[in-house]
Structure formats: structure tokens, C-alpha cells
Amino acid sequence: MGEKVRGRRLGKRLSPGARAAWAKSSYADDGYLPLWRHMSDSAATAGLLWDRWLPEQVKRLVAQALLGGFADARALAVWLAGVHDVGKATPAFACQVEPLAEKMRRAGLAMPTMRQFGEDRRMAPHGLAGQEILQDWLVRAHGWNPRRAAQFAVVVGGHHGVPPDAAQVMDVRAHPRLLRTPGESEALWAAVQTELLEACADDFGVRERLADWRSVRLPQTVQVVLSALVIMADWIASNRDLFPYGVDGTDGASARTDEERVLAAWEGLGLPGPWQAQEPTGTPEELFASRFALPDGARPHPVQRAAIDLARRMPGPGLMMIEAPMGRGKTEAALAVAEIFAARSGAGGCFFALPTMATGNAMFPRVLDWLERLPDAQGQRLTVGLVHSKAALNEEYQELRSRGRQQIAAVDMDGDAGIPRPGSEKREAPAGLVAHQWLSGRKKAMLS
């Protein structure tokens, strides 16, 4: 797994107020998940995504922005996933479920009811609240420049897809009671927020790195990538079927260790690893013969040879445009070049875009043939997605979906994607290819 799964220590040493903060609740029963537990689950999930799923190219992008390279990059991703919901330790969020709010009040964290807050509560969504709390902590407790702190904190603020704008930030700063109830408990609210962040810095291994990160300029591309990873970790860790909880705030299996809990969830999800392309070293004839079902005696067209030669001579992956008359093998040339580019860059996938559903459906079997012949397809699963609104009617795609379905309820964040149809009798789907159920829907299909 690369690193130990952490987190159980975090919950055991927290104060009663910090342990009382909640993150998830169920309308169907009285079950809920404490905030510290969700922070731990999210961090561990981010670590597994980094170790087992994220392509090398993405890791390198983050690592290049940090003084400690790949080790820093992984630690930062895990830490940001761990602290992403710290904004739930606020009155504006906690008041939403009255029995859980009352439990926090008994621990000394006074707060109005949701009705008493009224519409003002909506000015402090927990992502924005978390951004403010994290930024303030980095500045106040660790001496960061506010602008540098904002580069990191915006990942927390944008973990529901859109980072807060300046007007939203000004609104929440003008209403501090949404983050900490004024009066006797205000100091305790601040102490609980600080306690959670300090515990995460210790448990997720970044305390010694915070001083060095003060000088980092985090490029916007890296902020976006880290936000995406945090969002994905949060989606997975928010799934009650993968990370169950009980009426007393436990996970329903308290005897399990952190590692057992997280690994059980990961195995239940069953995400295949990234595509790890191997750069082909043979001649163009050997490459095309091994990747495509060419007729006996067929030779690559000159445009195909030129594309392969140019891809191999390019110092790094770039943009290649191939123009040729119909029937000259542009599709095969493009796929061969994509394999070379992916091997050189560490990319973990290939996006094949076409203008219509009809052309997409027609091309889909050809892409499957190519995927089936890739060296990386031998011995491990690769995921594939047909991403248009009527993909559910494509028999080959539904055969792949039936192989990728998991016995997990509600894993599709975008709603029911439909019941798999029987596979086509004309073609058997490759055993190494699946259309993973979790990697479907309008929000996640691009991850397949």
C-alpha cells in the first residue's frame, strides 16, 4: 500500500468536544459518522488512490511543485483529503441534525437551531467554512503568508466542485457567528477546530513539512489536480456501503483496525489500477501487426510510418495532427501514437473523441480490439467507458458494465445508470476489460 493507514489514534486522543463533531448522518435510521472518523477515512482513501490508482503523470505534476518531490506530493494529497471537511466543525453545519447538535451542545459547543439561523446559514457552506478555518490556522499557528495559505486552503473550499469567489469569502467573514458561536463557547469552537487540524497534521505526517511549504507557489494546475483527488476520495469515503457507521457513531465493526476498515472498503470498490503504457520498440510493421487485426501481407501506410517516426523523435509528448484521405489508417496511427505518448509521459488513459453517437458506437469495437492487444492488458483489468447519453443501449458496452458491477448500493453519485443488458452474442467482451460501475455517470465517466 506504500504507507500505513492512519487515523484510529486521532479519534482516541481528541477532546470530548472534537469527538462530538459529526460529519455524516442517515435519514433512514439514527446512524451517523463522527467528523474525525470521516477525516481519517478520507485521508486513507486518498493515500490508496495515490498509491494504486493515480497515473504517474499526475503524481509528477504535483511533485514538481514541492520541495520534497513525490514524498511531499503524497503527504500533501493525504493531508488535504483529511482536513477537507473541517468546516463541518461549525455551528452553521452542525445545527442541521438536531439530535447530533444537542450532543455537541452537551460537550460545551453552543449553537442556535437551524430555524434560528435562518437563511444566513447558507452563507457558510462547509467547504467555504473549512477554507477559512484552514487558512486562518496556517497564518496564525504556522506563520504563513495569507496568499500562500490561500493556495492550499482553496482545495478545501472547492471540494464540492467550485471554489468560493471573493464575494462569498467576504460574506462569511462578515458573519463570524456562522463559524463560531459568540459568547462563552466561542473559544471552545476555535479550540476544537484547531485541535482537529493539529491532530491531522500529526497523524497524516505533515507537521514537519508545513514550514517548508510556506514558501511554495502552488500552480493553479496543481490546485485543480489536488482538488480533483480530494473530491474523489471524499466521494468514496462518503459511501456508507463502503464505510459503514452505526447508531453510536461507530462503524458497526469497532474491533476492526483502521487498516482493515479501509482495505475492506477498497477491495469492495475494486478500482483497477492505472494504464501503464509500455513504449513499443519494434518496427512500425511489428507494432501495427501486434496492435491491429491487419490482413495478411498488409503494411503500414506511409502516413502511419511517418506518425510513428515523428512520435518517437519528439522530445516529449505534444499535439500531433494527422491529415490524410479516407482509408489511409488515421485511426490506427493515432492509437499507436497515443501509446507512445502515454508511455513517455506516464499518462494513465486515452480519450477518443468523436462528433456523434453513431460514429462513437462504430468506433467502439475497434478501440476495444486495440485495448485487448495492449501489453498492459495481459494480467490486469483496464477500464473503458462509452460516454454518450445512449451508451446503455450499446450491447458491447453493457457486457463490459456487467463485468464491472459491484455488490454496492448507491455507488453512482449521479443516480441510477440503468440495469445492464445482456451482452452481444456476436462478440465476447475481452476478459481484461471492464466498464466499472463506479466510473460511470456524468461526473465520473472521464475517470474510466
C-alpha positions, -999 to 999 in steps of 0.1 A, spaced: 0 0 0 30 23 3 22 38 36 5 27 68 -32 36 71 -35 61 100 -63 76 120 -75 55 149 -51 73 172 -67 106 161 -101 97 175 -88 83 207 -69 113 219 -94 140 209 -113 161 235 -150 154 241 -159 184 220 -138 174 190 -152 138 192 -188 151 193 -185 169 160 -203 149 133 -198 146 95 -225 122 81 -259 112 92 -287 89 79 -323 99 74 -333 63 73 -321 55 108 -301 71 137 -267 62 123 -240 88 120 -203 91 114 -181 114 136 -161 141 118 -128 127 130 -137 93 115 -146 107 81 -114 128 81 -94 96 88 -113 76 61 -108 104 35 -71 107 42 -66 69 40 -86 67 8 -66 95 -8 -34 75 1 -48 44 -16 -58 64 -47 -23 79 -49 -6 45 -44 -28 23 -65 -48 44 -90 -34 78 -98 -13 79 -130 24 87 -128 20 118 -149 -4 134 -124 18 125 -94 48 141 -112 28 173 -118 22 177 -81 57 166 -71 74 192 -93 57 220 -73 70 208 -39 105 209 -24 102 173 -12 92 158 -46 70 127 -46 70 122 -9 58 157 -3 32 154 -30 17 122 -15 17 137 20 0 169 8 -27 150 -10 -34 128 20 -34 158 44 -58 179 23 -82 150 19 -80 146 57 -88 182 65 -113 188 37 -144 187 59 -130 207 89 -157 232 80 -183 208 94 -170 217 129 -190 249 128 -224 259 141 -237 266 106 -232 229 96 -237 211 129 -272 226 136 -287 207 107 -294 175 126 -308 184 160 -300 152 180 -264 154 169 -263 192 175 -276 186 210 -249 161 216 -224 188 207 -241 213 230 -237 189 259 -200 189 251 -199 227 255 -204 237 219 -234 261 220 -252 268 188 -286 281 176 -311 258 159 -313 257 122 -345 277 123 -329 303 145 -300 307 120 -325 312 91 -312 319 56 -279 333 69 -267 298 75 -264 293 37 -236 319 36 -212 294 52 -213 261 33 -189 238 50 -164 239 21 -160 277 24 -160 275 62 -132 249 60 -112 271 37 -114 300 61 -106 278 91 -76 262 74 -62 294 60 -65 311 94 -48 282 111 -19 282 87 -14 320 91 -20 322 129 -3 290 141 24 284 115 33 319 102 22 315 66 16 344 43 -22 347 37 -18 345 0 3 314 2 -21 298 27 -50 305 3 -33 284 -24 -36 254 -2 -69 262 15 -88 267 -17 -86 229 -23 -108 226 8 -131 254 -3 -136 238 -37 -141 202 -27 -177 202 -40 -165 213 -74 -164 251 -75 -140 272 -54 -156 301 -35 -154 335 -50 -143 367 -33 -178 378 -25 -186 346 -7 -154 349 13 -163 384 23 -198 373 33 -187 346 57 -160 369 72 -187 394 79 -208 368 98 -183 351 122 -211 336 143 -216 311 115 -181 296 122 -180 300 160 -209 308 183 -202 341 201 -201 341 239 -188 315 263 -184 287 238 -166 308 211 -132 299 224 -142 262 226 -153 262 190 -120 277 180 -102 252 201 -120 222 186 -112 234 150 -76 239 159 -74 206 177 -87 187 146 -62 205 124 -33 199 147 -43 162 151 -44 158 113 -10 175 109 4 149 133 -15 118 121 -11 125 84 26 132 86 29 169 75 38 188 107 75 188 98 67 199 62 45 229 69 75 252 75 89 243 41 56 246 23 52 282 34 75 293 5 57 271 -21 39 287 -50 12 262 -59 3 265 -96 -33 266 -105 -30 233 -124 -17 216 -92 -46 231 -72 -71 217 -96 -55 182 -96 -54 182 -58 -90 193 -57 -100 165 -80 -82 139 -59 -98 152 -27 -132 152 -44 -128 116 -55 -115 105 -20 -145 122 -4 -169 105 -28 -155 71 -19 -152 78 18 -188 92 19 -203 59 7 -220 42 36 -218 8 20 -180 11 18 -176 29 51 -205 19 73 -215 36 106 -238 28 135 -262 45 158 -235 53 183 -212 68 157 -191 37 153 -185 19 120 -205 -11 132 -174 -32 134 -153 -15 161 -130 -44 165 -115 -37 131 -83 -18 128 -81 12 106 -62 -7 80 -88 -35 80 -116 -10 76 -100 10 48 -87 -20 29 -121 -38 31 -137 -7 15 -110 -5 -12 -114 -42 -20 -152 -37 -21 -148 -8 -45 -125 -28 -68 -110 1 -88 -85 -12 -114 -51 4 -114 -39 29 -140 -29 20 -175 9 18 -176 18 20 -212 50 4 -224 67 22 -252 69 -2 -282 104 -7 -296 98 -27 -327 95 -15 -363 62 1 -375 54 -32 -392 58 -51 -359 39 -25 -339 9 -25 -363 8 -62 -366 7 -67 -328 -19 -40 -322 -44 -43 -350 -61 -70 -369 -44 -64 -403 -49 -86 -433 -21 -110 -442 7 -92 -460 -6 -57 -450 20 -30 -445 16 3 -427 7 33 -449 34 60 -453 13 83 -431 13 57 -404 51 53 -406 56 90 -405 34 94 -374 53 67 -355 86 81 -366 77 116 -355 62 104 -322 95 87 -314 116 117 -323 96 142 -304 115 152 -272 82 150 -252 45 143 -257 27 171 -276 0 177 -301 1 157 -333 -24 164 -361 -27 137 -388 -43 147 -421 -48 120 -448 -75 108 -472 -101 83 -460 -88 47 -458 -51 56 -450 -53 44 -414 -55 76 -394 -73 59 -366 -47 32 -362 -19 58 -365 -35 79 -338 -38 50 -314 -2 39 -319 10 75 -313 -12 77 -282 5 46 -268 40 61 -274 30 94 -258 14 77 -228 45 56 -222 68 86 -223 46 109 -202 32 84 -177 -4 92 -187 -29 68 -174 -55 68 -201 -66 77 -236 -96 98 -246 -110 90 -281 -134 118 -291 -159 116 -320 -186 140 -332 -217 118 -329 -231 89 -311 -232 69 -343 -195 74 -350 -187 67 -314 -206 34 -315 -190 24 -347 -155 31 -334 -160 15 -300 -153 -21 -312 -121 -10 -329 -109 7 -298 -117 -24 -277 -97 -45 -302 -67 -22 -297 -71 -22 -259 -73 -60 -258 -39 -62 -276 -20 -38 -254 8 -55 -234 -7 -39 -202 -40 -57 -209 -24 -90 -201 -29 -100 -164 -47 -69 -152 -80 -52 -158 -83 -20 -177 -114 2 -176 -132 16 -206 -161 39 -209 -185 48 -237 -195 83 -228 -227 94 -245 -263 96 -235 -274 63 -251 -244 42 -241 -268 20 -221 -282 7 -254 -249 -4 -267 -247 -42 -262 -209 -44 -261 -206 -17 -236 -233 -33 -214 -214 -66 -214 -184 -47 -201 -206 -30 -175 -219 -63 -162 -183 -74 -156 -176 -42 -137 -206 -41 -114 -200 -43 -77 -224 -55 -50 -225 -20 -35 -256 1 -33 -257 38 -42 -221 40 -55 -233 61 -85 -231 97 -74 -251 107 -105 -281 84 -99 -291 50 -113 -273 43 -146 -296 15 -155 -297 -22 -153 -271 -40 -175 -285 -55 -207 -273 -90 -219 -241 -89 -239 -240 -92 -276 -239 -128 -289 -217 -116 -318 -187 -107 -298 -174 -117 -264 -161 -89 -243 -124 -92 -235 -118 -107 -201 -93 -80 -192 -116 -50 -199 -144 -38 -177 -167 -8 -176 -165 -2 -139 -198 7 -123 -184 34 -100 -166 51 -130 -199 58 -148 -223 87 -148 -218 123 -160 -194 132 -132 -171 102 -132 -171 87 -167 -140 107 -176 -121 89 -149 -126 55 -165 
